[in-house]
Amino acid sequence: MPPRFYSDKGRQRIVFQVWDWTDERRYRVHLYVTCDTLQGWITHHFEGSYRAVTTEEIAHLAKCAGLREVNVSNPKDTGFYQPIILAAVE
């Protein structure tokens, strides 16, 4: 994720992420928030572990949960940067 720059009440903030992949589907996200304060620039670091989930897995879980007409639309078809999953409720 490229750095994002924000301004709030005359103070600036820079936010960015670093993803460390541990295998094909698991990664740690490091979120850095650097703030302009009265004491100078201060950086906060947050991290979390994630597992990538395939659209097939989510579609299967939706069906198991009782949803019907589960349909996966891919980014090339929708123009949205992530897949969109639509389903109907019984």
C-alpha positions in Angstrom: 0.0 0.0 0.0 1.5 3.3 -1.0 1.8 5.9 1.8 -1.3 8.1 2.4 -0.9 11.7 3.7 -3.5 13.3 5.8 -3.9 16.7 7.4 -6.0 17.3 10.5 -6.2 20.7 12.4 -2.9 21.8 11.0 -1.1 18.5 11.9 0.0 16.0 9.4 -0.2 12.2 9.5 1.4 9.6 7.2 -0.1 6.0 7.1 1.3 3.0 5.3 1.3 -0.8 5.5 3.9 -3.5 4.9 2.7 -7.1 4.3 5.1 -9.9 5.2 3.8 -13.1 3.6 4.6 -16.3 5.6 3.3 -18.7 3.0 0.9 -18.6 0.0 -2.1 -17.7 2.1 -0.9 -16.2 5.4 0.7 -12.9 6.1 1.4 -10.3 8.8 0.3 -6.7 8.2 2.4 -4.0 9.7 0.5 -0.7 9.9 2.6 2.4 10.5 1.0 5.7 11.5 3.4 8.6 11.8 2.0 11.8 13.4 3.2 15.4 13.6 2.7 16.3 17.3 3.8 19.2 19.5 6.6 16.9 20.7 7.7 16.1 17.1 7.1 13.2 14.8 5.9 10.0 16.5 5.4 6.7 14.8 2.9 4.1 16.0 3.2 0.5 14.8 0.3 -2.1 14.8 0.4 -5.6 13.4 -1.9 -8.4 12.8 -2.0 -11.9 11.3 -4.3 -12.7 8.4 -5.1 -15.6 6.1 -6.2 -15.0 2.5 -9.6 -16.6 1.8 -10.5 -17.7 -1.8 -13.8 -16.6 -3.4 -14.6 -20.3 -3.7 -14.3 -20.8 0.0 -16.6 -17.9 0.7 -19.1 -19.0 -1.9 -19.1 -22.5 -0.3 -19.6 -21.1 3.2 -22.4 -18.9 2.0 -24.2 -22.0 0.6 -23.6 -23.9 3.8 -25.2 -20.9 5.7 -28.3 -21.4 3.6 -27.9 -18.6 1.1 -28.9 -19.5 -2.5 -28.0 -18.2 -6.0 -24.4 -17.5 -4.9 -22.7 -15.6 -7.6 -19.0 -14.4 -7.7 -18.2 -11.4 -10.0 -14.6 -10.8 -10.8 -12.8 -7.4 -10.8 -12.3 -7.6 -14.6 -16.1 -7.9 -15.0 -17.2 -5.2 -12.4 -14.3 -2.7 -12.5 -14.1 -3.0 -8.6 -10.7 -3.9 -7.3 -12.0 -7.0 -5.4 -14.4 -9.8 -6.2 -18.0 -9.2 -5.3 -20.1 -12.1 -4.0 -23.9 -11.8 -4.3 -26.4 -14.2 -2.8 -30.1 -14.5 -2.0 -31.6 -15.2 1.4 -34.1 -18.0 1.6 
